[in-house]
């Protein structure tokens, strides 16, 4: 699996900005990516040392598709996976700074 396929995008919210103060960065990753794959991708892409990788699957939320002249149809949104990566003390990822 390619690095660009493993790391989809960085996630920047209020909570993740607070985590950046503790050297933790959050990424959306491929559902099939393992912790080892994520560690290697972050280390090669950003040239940093990773100490911990925590992953979690985020469930899809129920949605409704509404069309003119038809009843609303429920649709399940896609589930996705996110990873919280902890870096070695003193290292940062400048691209993720908000």
ChimeraX attribute file (.defattr): number of C-alpha atoms within 10 A of each C-alpha:
attribute: neighborCount
match mode: 1-to-1
recipient: residues
	/A:1	10
	/A:2	8
	/A:3	14
	/A:4	12
	/A:5	12
	/A:6	21
	/A:7	20
	/A:8	14
	/A:9	14
	/A:10	16
	/A:11	17
	/A:12	16
	/A:13	11
	/A:14	9
	/A:15	10
	/A:16	19
	/A:17	18
	/A:18	13
	/A:19	16
	/A:20	20
	/A:21	11
	/A:22	12
	/A:23	18
	/A:24	22
	/A:25	24
	/A:26	24
	/A:27	22
	/A:28	19
	/A:29	23
	/A:30	18
	/A:31	15
	/A:32	10
	/A:33	16
	/A:34	14
	/A:35	15
	/A:36	9
	/A:37	15
	/A:38	23
	/A:39	20
	/A:40	15
	/A:41	19
	/A:42	20
	/A:43	13
	/A:44	11
	/A:45	11
	/A:46	12
	/A:47	13
	/A:48	15
	/A:49	17
	/A:50	19
	/A:51	12
	/A:52	13
	/A:53	18
	/A:54	12
	/A:55	19
	/A:56	13
	/A:57	13
	/A:58	12
	/A:59	12
	/A:60	12
	/A:61	10
	/A:62	10
	/A:63	12
	/A:64	12
	/A:65	10
	/A:66	11
	/A:67	9
	/A:68	6
	/A:69	6
	/A:70	8
	/A:71	10
	/A:72	12
	/A:73	10
	/A:74	11
	/A:75	12
	/A:76	11
	/A:77	12
	/A:78	10
	/A:79	11
	/A:80	14
	/A:81	17
	/A:82	21
	/A:83	25
	/A:84	19
	/A:85	22
	/A:86	22
	/A:87	23
	/A:88	13
	/A:89	11
	/A:90	6
	/A:91	13
	/A:92	20
	/A:93	15
	/A:94	8
	/A:95	8
	/A:96	16
	/A:97	11
	/A:98	10
